[in-house]
Amino acid sequence: MEKDIYTLGIESSCDETSVAIVKNGREVLSNVIDTQIPIHEKYGGVVPEIASRNHIEAISRVMKKALKDANIKLEQIDAITPTYGPGLVGALLVGVSYAKALAFAKSIPLVGVNHIQGHIAANYITYSELKPPFLCIMMSGGNTQIIHVKDYTKFEVLRKNT
């Protein structure tokens, strides 16, 4: 019997701080999201500096809740996977810096995740039977793309509008 692999994912590319615990790449054990929508509504959109500061305040609390909800201890985590881009630079720095510090302190491998490729990979969780090749229409923030997913790590952008 193979050992289960537990991944701690950190998403901080814009105005939501999110941490998820995933078992064996496809089973979501927890997904905790701290939204900043009420904070930014009064400005008519996301203010990058405010978003970054709120990520700093939320990230540790969100991570601890994700571990608790998944009934997993940090010592059981096999990899930490923060979003490294694209996104708001300050917001991304909070998530990546937190992930790097945690990975270093606990000697856990760190694997950066491209935000766009993360959206594509999320389909494997929702549709466990899905296997490449397939076409994917990806829309996130200011990114809209039609992508030919050739393999799990091979992509061809057919059309891009950013």
Secondary structure, 3 states (H helix, E strand, C coil): CCCCCEEEEEECCCCEEEEEEEECCCEEEEEEEEECHHHHHCCCCCCHHHHHHHHHHHHHHHHHHHHHHHCCCHHHCCEEEEEEECCCHHHHHHHHHHHHHHHHHHCCCECCEEHHHHHHHHHHHHCCCCCCCEEEEEEECCEEEEEEEEECCEEEEEEEEC
